[in-house]
């Protein structure tokens, strides 16, 4: 795996998920702890950056009032609105301190839905940088990570999903995604396996 043509895309490592006091932290903290998710991701970002790979952050944010969404949101986005999560400029929407973007990192702007591609310039950035391999980590395993994985696969990228750098709302849902879905649209592996291939 060539670091120069590899990007690590970190999806929604924001306080509302990652940090005590965050709106959705209580829902994901058990899976995060079992996976050692945050520490694993910090290691991936640090070592991949040093190896010359591109580190990209894909946070989700909304203006106060959630005007970017339909007037009657449902499903997971209704939960975001009802809980007033990921409001632009808020502590909850900020990227967790331990993964604060470095100057050479890229912060993808405009993510308003589950898939990190449609409302952002992610595809343009990846192609303009000559990226061939996209490695994914983040929240929620079976939602935004999987949606982005499927899109990256369809767009012809070599997709890696970092199993122990993902978390969702239950261990059952985590296991189901890793066991049944990820292998169809990516090459699932733990972070240490990935780092051996990259560095």
Residue pairs with C-beta under 8 A, 6 or more apart in sequence:
1 133
1 194
1 197
1 198
2 132
2 133
3 48
3 51
3 52
3 53
3 198
3 199
4 52
4 53
4 130
5 130
5 131
5 132
5 133
6 48
6 53
6 54
6 131
6 132
6 133
6 134
6 135
6 198
7 53
7 54
7 55
7 56
7 126
7 129
7 131
7 133
7 134
7 135
8 44
8 45
8 48
8 53
8 54
8 55
8 56
8 135
8 136
8 137
9 56
9 58
9 108
9 116
9 122
9 134
9 135
9 136
9 137
9 138
9 148
10 41
10 45
10 55
10 56
10 57
10 58
10 99
10 137
10 138
11 58
11 116
11 136
11 137
11 138
11 139
11 144
11 145
11 148
12 58
12 59
12 60
12 111
12 138
12 139
12 140
12 144
13 38
13 41
13 57
13 59
13 95
13 96
13 99
13 138
13 139
14 22
14 59
14 60
14 86
14 92
14 93
14 94
14 95
14 96
15 21
15 22
15 25
15 91
15 92
15 93
15 94
15 95
15 96
16 22
16 23
16 24
16 25
16 85
16 86
16 92
16 93
17 24
17 25
17 28
17 139
17 167
18 25
18 32
18 38
18 96
19 25
19 96
20 29
22 92
23 83
23 84
23 85
23 86
23 92
24 83
24 85
24 139
27 169
28 139
28 140
28 167
28 168
28 169
30 170
30 171
31 37
31 141
31 167
31 168
31 169
31 170
31 171
31 174
32 38
32 167
34 171
35 163
35 164
35 165
35 166
35 167
35 174
36 164
37 137
37 164
37 165
37 166
37 167
38 96
38 98
38 99
40 137
40 162
40 164
40 165
40 190
40 191
41 99
41 137
41 162
41 165
41 191
42 98
42 99
43 191
43 195
44 135
44 137
44 162
44 165
44 191
44 194
44 195
45 55
45 99
47 195
47 198
47 199
48 55
48 135
48 195
48 198
48 199
49 55
49 102
49 104
49 105
50 199
51 198
51 199
53 198
54 105
54 106
54 129
54 131
55 101
55 102
55 104
55 105
55 106
56 105
56 106
56 107
56 108
56 122
56 125
57 95
57 99
57 101
57 105
57 106
57 107
57 108
58 108
58 111
58 116
58 120
58 122
58 138
58 148
59 86
59 93
59 95
59 107
59 108
59 111
60 80
60 86
60 93
60 111
60 112
60 113
60 144
61 86
61 87
61 88
61 93
61 111
61 112
62 68
62 69
62 80
62 86
62 87
62 88
62 112
63 87
63 88
64 87
64 88
66 73
66 80
66 81
68 112
69 77
69 81
69 112
73 80
73 81
76 114
76 140
76 143
77 113
79 85
80 86
85 92
85 93
86 92
86 93
87 93
95 101
95 107
101 107
106 125
108 116
108 120
108 121
108 122
108 125
109 120
109 121
110 119
110 120
110 121
111 119
111 120
112 119
113 119
114 143
114 144
114 147
114 148
115 144
115 147
115 148
115 150
115 151
116 122
116 144
116 147
116 148
116 151
117 123
117 148
117 151
117 152
117 155
118 151
123 155
125 131
126 134
126 157
131 157
132 157
132 158
133 157
133 158
133 159
133 160
134 152
134 157
134 158
134 159
134 160
135 159
135 160
135 161
135 162
135 194
136 145
136 148
136 149
136 152
136 159
136 160
136 161
136 162
136 166
136 186
137 145
137 161
137 162
137 165
137 166
137 191
138 144
138 145
138 165
138 166
139 145
139 166
139 167
139 168
140 167
140 168
140 169
141 166
141 167
141 168
141 173
141 174
141 177
141 178
142 168
142 173
142 174
142 176
142 177
142 181
143 168
145 161
145 166
146 177
146 181
146 182
146 185
149 159
149 161
149 182
149 185
149 186
150 185
152 159
152 186
153 159
153 185
153 186
158 187
159 185
159 186
159 187
160 186
160 187
160 188
160 189
160 194
161 182
161 186
161 187
161 188
161 189
162 189
162 190
162 191
162 194
163 178
163 182
163 188
163 189
163 190
164 190
164 191
165 191
166 174
166 177
166 178
167 174
168 174
168 177
178 188
182 188
